[in-house]
Amino acid sequence: MAESIPMSAPSLTDAERQAVMQVLLTPTLSLGPRVAQFEKAVADYTGARYAVAVNSGTSGLHLCIIAAGVQPEDLVITTPFSFVASANCILYEHAIPILVDVDPLTGNIDPALVKEAINDLNSGGIAAQRWLPPALRHSRKKAGRLKGILPVHAFGQPADMAPLLQVARQCDLVVIEDACEAIGAEYLGRKAGTLGDAAVFAFYPNKQITTGEGGMIITCHPAWDALFRSLRNQGRDVFGAWLDHTRLGYNYRLDEMSAALGQVQMARIQELLNARAQVAGWYNQRLAGLEFLELPHIVATTTHMSWFVYVVRIKPPAHRNTVMRLLAQTGIPSRPYFTPIHLQPFYRERFGYKFGDFPITEALGDTSLALPFSSIMTENQVEIVCQQMRTALIDAL
Ligand SMILES: Cc1ncc(COP(=O)(O)O)c(C=O)c1O
Protein backbone atom coordinates (compact mmCIF):
# COMPACT_ATOMS: atom_id res chain seq x y z
CA MET A 1 0.00 0.00 0.00
CA ALA A 2 1.34 3.47 -0.90
CA GLU A 3 1.69 6.18 1.76
CA SER A 4 -1.63 7.91 2.26
CA ILE A 5 -1.91 10.71 -0.29
CA PRO A 6 -5.01 12.91 0.00
CA MET A 7 -6.96 14.07 -3.06
CA SER A 8 -6.43 17.67 -1.91
CA ALA A 9 -5.30 19.49 1.22
CA PRO A 10 -5.12 23.13 2.31
CA SER A 11 -1.82 24.79 3.22
CA LEU A 12 -2.23 26.11 6.75
CA THR A 13 0.50 27.64 8.92
CA ASP A 14 0.70 29.15 12.39
CA ALA A 15 -0.14 32.51 10.81
CA GLU A 16 -3.60 31.22 9.81
CA ARG A 17 -4.15 29.58 13.20
CA GLN A 18 -3.14 32.76 15.04
CA ALA A 19 -5.34 34.97 12.87
CA VAL A 20 -8.40 32.83 13.61
CA MET A 21 -7.46 32.72 17.31
CA GLN A 22 -7.20 36.53 17.39
CA VAL A 23 -10.81 36.73 16.26
CA LEU A 24 -11.84 34.25 18.93
CA LEU A 25 -10.28 36.49 21.56
CA THR A 26 -12.84 39.19 20.64
CA PRO A 27 -16.62 39.07 20.88
CA THR A 28 -17.01 40.03 17.19
CA LEU A 29 -17.46 36.83 15.22
CA SER A 30 -19.51 38.37 12.44
CA LEU A 31 -19.98 41.82 10.87
CA GLY A 32 -16.56 42.94 12.06
CA PRO A 33 -13.45 44.46 10.46
CA ARG A 34 -11.90 41.27 9.02
CA VAL A 35 -14.36 40.91 6.18
CA ALA A 36 -13.57 44.40 4.86
CA GLN A 37 -9.82 43.72 5.18
CA PHE A 38 -10.15 40.44 3.29
CA GLU A 39 -12.22 42.18 0.59
CA LYS A 40 -9.54 44.85 0.21
CA ALA A 41 -6.85 42.19 -0.14
CA VAL A 42 -8.74 40.50 -3.00
CA ALA A 43 -9.57 43.85 -4.67
CA ASP A 44 -5.92 44.95 -4.47
CA TYR A 45 -4.65 41.64 -5.79
CA THR A 46 -7.03 41.42 -8.74
CA GLY A 47 -7.24 45.14 -9.48
CA ALA A 48 -11.03 44.97 -9.16
CA ARG A 49 -12.87 48.14 -8.13
CA TYR A 50 -15.12 46.32 -5.67
CA ALA A 51 -14.92 43.02 -3.81
CA VAL A 52 -17.76 41.61 -1.73
CA ALA A 53 -17.20 38.57 0.50
CA VAL A 54 -19.91 35.89 0.70
CA ASN A 55 -20.21 32.52 2.39
CA SER A 56 -19.68 30.38 -0.74
CA GLY A 57 -18.95 30.54 -4.43
CA THR A 58 -22.48 29.34 -5.09
CA SER A 59 -24.07 32.20 -3.14
CA GLY A 60 -21.81 34.65 -4.98
CA LEU A 61 -22.99 33.31 -8.34
CA HIS A 62 -26.60 33.50 -7.20
CA LEU A 63 -26.20 37.18 -6.28
CA CYS A 64 -24.58 37.92 -9.66
CA ILE A 65 -27.60 36.41 -11.42
CA ILE A 66 -29.88 38.65 -9.38
CA ALA A 67 -27.74 41.75 -10.05
CA ALA A 68 -27.83 40.96 -13.77
CA GLY A 69 -31.61 41.40 -13.61
CA VAL A 70 -32.31 37.82 -14.64
CA GLN A 71 -36.05 37.16 -14.41
CA PRO A 72 -38.06 33.92 -14.48
CA GLU A 73 -37.94 32.29 -17.96
CA ASP A 74 -34.95 34.41 -19.07
CA LEU A 75 -32.10 32.58 -20.77
CA VAL A 76 -28.47 32.55 -19.64
CA ILE A 77 -25.78 30.80 -21.67
CA THR A 78 -23.33 28.60 -19.77
CA THR A 79 -21.31 25.40 -20.11
CA PRO A 80 -22.25 21.80 -19.32
CA PHE A 81 -18.59 21.04 -18.45
CA SER A 82 -18.52 22.54 -14.97
CA PHE A 83 -19.45 22.08 -11.36
CA VAL A 84 -23.24 21.99 -11.03
CA ALA A 85 -23.43 25.37 -9.22
CA SER A 86 -22.59 27.20 -12.49
CA ALA A 87 -26.02 26.26 -13.86
CA ASN A 88 -27.93 25.92 -10.57
CA CYS A 89 -27.45 29.63 -9.82
CA ILE A 90 -29.54 30.37 -12.95
CA LEU A 91 -32.29 27.98 -11.80
CA TYR A 92 -32.47 29.71 -8.40
CA GLU A 93 -34.02 32.69 -10.21
CA HIS A 94 -36.32 30.41 -12.26
CA ALA A 95 -34.40 31.24 -15.41
CA ILE A 96 -33.15 28.70 -17.97
CA PRO A 97 -29.52 27.68 -18.45
CA ILE A 98 -28.73 27.39 -22.17
CA LEU A 99 -25.90 24.89 -22.30
CA VAL A 100 -23.31 25.31 -25.04
CA ASP A 101 -20.59 22.72 -25.70
CA VAL A 102 -16.91 23.34 -25.06
CA ASP A 103 -13.54 23.58 -26.71
CA PRO A 104 -11.98 20.09 -26.69
CA LEU A 105 -8.52 21.34 -25.65
CA THR A 106 -9.41 23.51 -22.66
CA GLY A 107 -12.85 22.26 -21.71
CA ASN A 108 -14.00 25.90 -21.65
CA ILE A 109 -17.11 27.17 -23.43
CA ASP A 110 -16.64 27.40 -27.21
CA PRO A 111 -17.06 31.07 -28.29
CA ALA A 112 -17.96 30.14 -31.90
CA LEU A 113 -20.84 28.00 -30.64
CA VAL A 114 -21.88 30.77 -28.24
CA LYS A 115 -22.12 33.18 -31.18
CA GLU A 116 -24.20 30.67 -33.12
CA ALA A 117 -26.49 30.14 -30.13
CA ILE A 118 -26.98 33.90 -29.68
CA ASN A 119 -27.81 34.44 -33.35
CA ASP A 120 -30.27 31.55 -33.33
CA LEU A 121 -31.90 32.50 -30.04
CA ASN A 122 -32.28 36.11 -31.14
CA SER A 123 -33.83 35.11 -34.45
CA GLY A 124 -36.31 32.83 -32.64
CA GLY A 125 -38.44 30.08 -34.22
CA ILE A 126 -37.00 26.71 -35.23
CA ALA A 127 -33.41 27.97 -35.13
CA ALA A 128 -33.77 28.89 -31.47
CA GLN A 129 -35.37 25.59 -30.48
CA ARG A 130 -32.28 23.45 -30.75
CA TRP A 131 -30.48 25.45 -28.06
CA LEU A 132 -33.26 25.08 -25.52
CA PRO A 133 -33.27 22.14 -23.09
CA PRO A 134 -35.07 19.21 -24.82
CA ALA A 135 -38.08 19.29 -22.47
CA LEU A 136 -38.70 22.96 -23.33
CA ARG A 137 -38.49 22.64 -27.11
CA HIS A 138 -41.74 22.71 -29.10
CA SER A 139 -43.49 24.50 -26.26
CA ARG A 140 -46.14 26.98 -27.35
CA LYS A 141 -44.66 29.52 -24.98
CA LYS A 142 -42.30 32.06 -26.51
CA ALA A 143 -38.73 31.54 -25.30
CA GLY A 144 -37.61 34.07 -22.67
CA ARG A 145 -35.17 36.94 -23.17
CA LEU A 146 -31.51 36.12 -23.58
CA LYS A 147 -29.90 37.95 -20.68
CA GLY A 148 -26.29 36.93 -20.27
CA ILE A 149 -23.33 34.62 -20.61
CA LEU A 150 -21.75 32.81 -17.67
CA PRO A 151 -18.41 31.37 -18.80
CA VAL A 152 -16.45 29.17 -16.39
CA HIS A 153 -12.65 29.23 -16.11
CA ALA A 154 -12.41 25.46 -15.75
CA PHE A 155 -9.54 24.02 -13.70
CA GLY A 156 -7.94 27.49 -13.38
CA GLN A 157 -7.57 28.18 -17.11
CA PRO A 158 -9.45 31.29 -18.37
CA ALA A 159 -12.20 30.82 -20.95
CA ASP A 160 -11.58 32.54 -24.29
CA MET A 161 -13.05 35.84 -23.14
CA ALA A 162 -12.29 38.25 -26.04
CA PRO A 163 -14.86 36.83 -28.50
CA LEU A 164 -17.36 36.31 -25.67
CA LEU A 165 -17.05 39.92 -24.54
CA GLN A 166 -17.34 41.15 -28.11
CA VAL A 167 -20.58 39.32 -28.82
CA ALA A 168 -21.92 40.27 -25.37
CA ARG A 169 -21.28 43.94 -26.12
CA GLN A 170 -22.93 43.70 -29.54
CA CYS A 171 -26.02 41.96 -28.14
CA ASP A 172 -26.26 43.82 -24.82
CA LEU A 173 -25.66 40.76 -22.67
CA VAL A 174 -24.28 40.66 -19.16
CA VAL A 175 -21.11 38.60 -18.61
CA ILE A 176 -20.60 36.85 -15.28
CA GLU A 177 -17.33 34.99 -14.90
CA ASP A 178 -17.44 31.83 -12.83
CA ALA A 179 -13.85 32.22 -11.63
CA CYS A 180 -14.42 29.91 -8.65
CA GLU A 181 -11.48 27.77 -9.78
CA ALA A 182 -9.29 30.52 -11.15
CA ILE A 183 -8.10 33.13 -8.67
CA GLY A 184 -4.75 34.40 -9.95
CA ALA A 185 -5.20 33.18 -13.53
CA GLU A 186 -4.53 35.61 -16.37
CA TYR A 187 -6.09 35.91 -19.81
CA LEU A 188 -3.91 37.86 -22.26
CA GLY A 189 -2.24 39.59 -19.33
CA ARG A 190 -5.46 40.46 -17.52
CA LYS A 191 -6.60 38.86 -14.27
CA ALA A 192 -9.45 36.37 -14.59
CA GLY A 193 -12.47 37.89 -12.89
CA THR A 194 -11.84 41.45 -14.09
CA LEU A 195 -13.04 40.89 -17.64
CA GLY A 196 -16.82 40.67 -17.33
CA ASP A 197 -19.45 42.63 -15.38
CA ALA A 198 -18.81 40.56 -12.26
CA ALA A 199 -16.97 37.41 -11.22
CA VAL A 200 -16.90 34.99 -8.33
CA PHE A 201 -13.99 33.23 -6.60
CA ALA A 202 -14.55 30.28 -4.24
CA PHE A 203 -12.58 29.25 -1.19
CA TYR A 204 -13.54 25.67 -0.30
CA PRO A 205 -10.48 23.87 1.18
CA ASN A 206 -9.42 22.31 -2.15
CA LYS A 207 -9.16 25.77 -3.75
CA GLN A 208 -5.98 27.82 -4.35
CA ILE A 209 -6.73 29.82 -1.18
CA THR A 210 -9.26 28.76 1.43
CA THR A 211 -11.52 30.22 4.08
CA GLY A 212 -13.13 26.85 4.94
CA GLU A 213 -16.33 27.78 3.15
CA GLY A 214 -16.46 31.14 1.40
CA GLY A 215 -16.47 33.15 -1.78
CA MET A 216 -15.79 36.62 -3.14
CA ILE A 217 -17.64 38.58 -5.81
CA ILE A 218 -15.69 41.21 -7.71
CA THR A 219 -17.25 43.83 -9.96
CA CYS A 220 -16.59 47.16 -11.64
CA HIS A 221 -20.17 48.43 -11.16
CA PRO A 222 -20.76 50.61 -8.06
CA ALA A 223 -24.49 49.87 -8.10
CA TRP A 224 -23.83 46.12 -8.11
CA ASP A 225 -21.39 46.48 -5.21
CA ALA A 226 -24.10 48.14 -3.09
CA LEU A 227 -26.67 45.58 -4.19
CA PHE A 228 -24.40 42.63 -3.30
CA ARG A 229 -23.80 44.09 0.18
CA SER A 230 -27.53 44.41 0.72
CA LEU A 231 -28.47 41.01 -0.72
CA ARG A 232 -25.89 39.10 1.33
CA ASN A 233 -27.21 40.78 4.48
CA GLN A 234 -30.91 39.92 4.37
CA GLY A 235 -31.76 42.78 2.01
CA ARG A 236 -30.73 45.50 4.42
CA ASP A 237 -29.40 48.68 2.87
CA VAL A 238 -25.80 49.20 3.79
CA PHE A 239 -26.46 52.06 6.13
CA GLY A 240 -29.97 50.98 6.99
CA ALA A 241 -31.26 50.14 10.41
CA TRP A 242 -30.80 46.52 11.52
CA LEU A 243 -34.48 45.68 11.16
CA ASP A 244 -35.10 47.48 7.85
CA HIS A 245 -35.21 45.07 4.94
CA THR A 246 -35.43 46.95 1.66
CA ARG A 247 -35.51 43.93 -0.65
CA LEU A 248 -35.66 40.15 -0.57
CA GLY A 249 -32.24 39.19 0.74
CA TYR A 250 -30.28 36.22 2.03
CA ASN A 251 -27.88 35.38 4.78
CA TYR A 252 -24.84 34.92 2.58
CA ARG A 253 -22.46 36.69 5.00
CA LEU A 254 -18.90 35.47 5.55
CA ASP A 255 -17.96 35.24 9.25
CA GLU A 256 -14.92 36.88 10.85
CA MET A 257 -12.97 33.65 11.49
CA SER A 258 -13.22 32.72 7.81
CA ALA A 259 -12.27 36.24 6.71
CA ALA A 260 -9.23 36.24 9.03
CA LEU A 261 -8.13 32.92 7.53
CA GLY A 262 -8.67 34.34 4.05
CA GLN A 263 -6.58 37.43 4.81
CA VAL A 264 -3.55 35.32 5.70
CA GLN A 265 -4.08 33.08 2.68
CA MET A 266 -4.24 36.18 0.43
CA ALA A 267 -0.94 37.40 1.92
CA ARG A 268 0.51 34.02 0.85
CA ILE A 269 -1.27 33.71 -2.50
CA GLN A 270 1.82 33.98 -4.70
CA GLU A 271 3.64 31.36 -2.66
CA LEU A 272 0.58 29.07 -2.85
CA LEU A 273 0.13 29.50 -6.61
CA ASN A 274 3.84 28.93 -7.20
CA ALA A 275 3.76 25.74 -5.15
CA ARG A 276 0.79 24.46 -7.18
CA ALA A 277 2.58 25.30 -10.45
CA GLN A 278 5.59 23.36 -9.22
CA VAL A 279 3.48 20.29 -8.40
CA ALA A 280 1.87 20.50 -11.87
CA GLY A 281 5.38 20.73 -13.34
CA TRP A 282 6.45 17.55 -11.50
CA TYR A 283 3.42 15.74 -12.89
CA ASN A 284 4.07 17.08 -16.41
CA GLN A 285 7.70 15.89 -16.35
CA ARG A 286 6.89 12.42 -15.10
CA LEU A 287 3.79 11.73 -17.19
CA ALA A 288 5.03 13.24 -20.48
CA GLY A 289 5.04 10.82 -23.39
CA LEU A 290 3.07 8.05 -21.64
CA GLU A 291 0.89 6.10 -24.00
CA PHE A 292 -2.90 6.33 -23.51
CA LEU A 293 -2.54 9.55 -21.55
CA GLU A 294 -3.14 13.18 -22.50
CA LEU A 295 -1.74 15.91 -20.25
CA PRO A 296 -3.46 19.27 -19.55
CA HIS A 297 -3.39 21.71 -22.48
CA ILE A 298 -2.51 25.29 -21.60
CA VAL A 299 -3.46 27.55 -24.52
CA ALA A 300 -1.70 30.73 -25.67
CA THR A 301 -4.37 33.09 -24.30
CA THR A 302 -3.63 31.75 -20.81
CA THR A 303 -0.76 34.04 -19.93
CA HIS A 304 -0.88 32.74 -16.38
CA MET A 305 -2.34 29.40 -15.35
CA SER A 306 -3.72 29.17 -11.83
CA TRP A 307 -3.51 25.44 -11.16
CA PHE A 308 -6.65 24.36 -9.31
CA VAL A 309 -6.61 20.65 -10.15
CA TYR A 310 -4.35 18.42 -12.23
CA VAL A 311 -6.61 16.62 -14.69
CA VAL A 312 -5.36 14.12 -17.26
CA ARG A 313 -7.32 12.32 -19.97
CA ILE A 314 -7.20 8.58 -20.40
CA LYS A 315 -7.18 7.59 -24.06
CA PRO A 316 -8.66 4.39 -25.52
CA PRO A 317 -8.13 1.49 -25.39
CA ALA A 318 -7.34 2.32 -21.74
CA HIS A 319 -10.49 3.21 -19.81
CA ARG A 320 -10.75 5.98 -17.21
CA ASN A 321 -12.85 4.04 -14.72
CA THR A 322 -10.51 1.06 -14.85
CA VAL A 323 -7.49 3.31 -14.25
CA MET A 324 -9.32 4.96 -11.36
CA ARG A 325 -10.15 1.57 -9.82
CA LEU A 326 -6.58 0.30 -10.21
CA LEU A 327 -5.19 3.47 -8.60
CA ALA A 328 -7.67 3.12 -5.72
CA GLN A 329 -6.44 -0.45 -5.13
CA THR A 330 -2.98 0.97 -4.46
CA GLY A 331 -4.37 3.66 -2.15
CA ILE A 332 -4.19 6.52 -4.67
CA PRO A 333 -7.39 8.57 -4.80
CA SER A 334 -8.53 10.10 -8.09
CA ARG A 335 -11.83 11.52 -9.36
CA PRO A 336 -13.79 11.79 -12.61
CA TYR A 337 -13.83 15.53 -13.23
CA PHE A 338 -16.26 16.97 -14.29
CA THR A 339 -19.34 14.80 -14.54
CA PRO A 340 -21.28 16.86 -17.13
CA ILE A 341 -24.06 19.03 -15.71
CA HIS A 342 -26.67 17.89 -18.25
CA LEU A 343 -26.16 14.26 -17.21
CA GLN A 344 -26.76 14.92 -13.52
CA PRO A 345 -29.97 13.11 -12.49
CA PHE A 346 -31.80 16.33 -11.69
CA TYR A 347 -31.01 17.91 -15.08
CA ARG A 348 -31.96 14.76 -16.99
CA GLU A 349 -35.26 14.57 -15.18
CA ARG A 350 -36.21 18.24 -15.33
CA PHE A 351 -34.92 19.11 -18.78
CA GLY A 352 -34.92 15.79 -20.65
CA TYR A 353 -31.20 15.76 -21.37
CA LYS A 354 -29.56 12.51 -22.45
CA PHE A 355 -26.19 11.16 -23.43
CA GLY A 356 -25.32 12.51 -26.89
CA ASP A 357 -26.56 16.08 -26.31
CA PHE A 358 -23.09 17.62 -25.79
CA PRO A 359 -20.55 15.28 -27.39
CA ILE A 360 -17.36 17.19 -26.56
CA THR A 361 -18.31 17.67 -22.93
CA GLU A 362 -19.29 14.01 -22.70
CA ALA A 363 -16.00 12.84 -24.23
CA LEU A 364 -14.13 14.95 -21.68
CA GLY A 365 -16.40 13.78 -18.88
CA ASP A 366 -15.76 10.14 -19.80
CA THR A 367 -11.99 10.40 -20.04
CA SER A 368 -10.93 13.07 -17.51
CA LEU A 369 -9.27 12.03 -14.29
CA ALA A 370 -8.21 14.41 -11.53
CA LEU A 371 -5.09 13.21 -9.71
CA PRO A 372 -4.17 14.10 -6.11
CA PHE A 373 -3.16 17.75 -6.09
CA SER A 374 -2.41 20.52 -3.60
CA SER A 375 0.16 23.17 -2.81
CA ILE A 376 1.64 20.98 -0.05
CA MET A 377 2.12 17.87 -2.15
CA THR A 378 5.74 16.70 -2.18
CA GLU A 379 7.79 15.62 -5.17
CA ASN A 380 7.97 12.16 -3.62
CA GLN A 381 4.18 11.94 -3.45
CA VAL A 382 3.91 12.98 -7.10
CA GLU A 383 6.49 10.30 -7.93
CA ILE A 384 4.42 7.64 -6.13
CA VAL A 385 1.22 8.67 -7.97
CA CYS A 386 3.04 8.65 -11.31
CA GLN A 387 4.58 5.21 -10.69
CA GLN A 388 1.15 3.78 -9.93
CA MET A 389 -0.28 5.60 -12.93
CA ARG A 390 2.24 3.98 -15.29
CA THR A 391 1.32 0.53 -13.98
CA ALA A 392 -2.42 1.26 -14.02
CA LEU A 393 -2.29 2.43 -17.64
CA ILE A 394 -0.75 -0.88 -18.71
CA ASP A 395 -3.00 -3.04 -16.50
CA ALA A 396 -6.09 -1.14 -17.71
CA LEU A 397 -5.73 -2.45 -21.26
C1 LIG B 1 -16.63 26.09 -11.31
C2 LIG B 1 -17.23 26.21 -9.94
N1 LIG B 1 -18.31 26.98 -9.77
C3 LIG B 1 -18.87 27.15 -8.57
C4 LIG B 1 -18.39 26.51 -7.45
C5 LIG B 1 -19.13 26.67 -6.16
O1 LIG B 1 -18.34 27.10 -5.09
P1 LIG B 1 -18.75 26.72 -3.59
O2 LIG B 1 -18.47 25.26 -3.42
O3 LIG B 1 -17.86 27.58 -2.76
O4 LIG B 1 -20.18 27.04 -3.41
C6 LIG B 1 -17.26 25.69 -7.57
C7 LIG B 1 -16.72 25.01 -6.38
O5 LIG B 1 -16.26 23.92 -6.38
C8 LIG B 1 -16.68 25.52 -8.84
O6 LIG B 1 -15.63 24.71 -9.02
The ligand as an SDF file (V2000), in Angstrom:
LIG
                    3D

 16 16  0  0  0  0  0  0  0  0999 V2000
  -16.6300   26.0920  -11.3110 C   0  0  0  0  0  0  0  0  0  0  0  0
  -17.2310   26.2070   -9.9400 C   0  0  0  0  0  0  0  0  0  0  0  0
  -18.3090   26.9830   -9.7720 N   0  0  0  0  0  0  0  0  0  0  0  0
  -18.8670   27.1480   -8.5720 C   0  0  0  0  0  0  0  0  0  0  0  0
  -18.3900   26.5100   -7.4450 C   0  0  0  0  0  0  0  0  0  0  0  0
  -19.1290   26.6720   -6.1560 C   0  0  0  0  0  0  0  0  0  0  0  0
  -18.3430   27.1010   -5.0950 O   0  0  0  0  0  0  0  0  0  0  0  0
  -18.7460   26.7160   -3.5900 P   0  0  0  0  0  0  0  0  0  0  0  0
  -18.4710   25.2600   -3.4160 O   0  0  0  0  0  0  0  0  0  0  0  0
  -17.8600   27.5850   -2.7610 O   0  0  0  0  0  0  0  0  0  0  0  0
  -20.1750   27.0380   -3.4120 O   0  0  0  0  0  0  0  0  0  0  0  0
  -17.2630   25.6940   -7.5660 C   0  0  0  0  0  0  0  0  0  0  0  0
  -16.7240   25.0100   -6.3820 C   0  0  0  0  0  0  0  0  0  0  0  0
  -16.2560   23.9200   -6.3780 O   0  0  0  0  0  0  0  0  0  0  0  0
  -16.6780   25.5150   -8.8430 C   0  0  0  0  0  0  0  0  0  0  0  0
  -15.6250   24.7060   -9.0170 O   0  0  0  0  0  0  0  0  0  0  0  0
  1  2  1  0
  2  3  1  0
  2 15  2  0
  3  4  2  0
  4  5  1  0
  5  6  1  0
  5 12  2  0
  6  7  1  0
  7  8  1  0
  8  9  2  0
  8 10  1  0
  8 11  1  0
 12 13  1  0
 12 15  1  0
 13 14  2  0
 15 16  1  0
M  END
$$$$
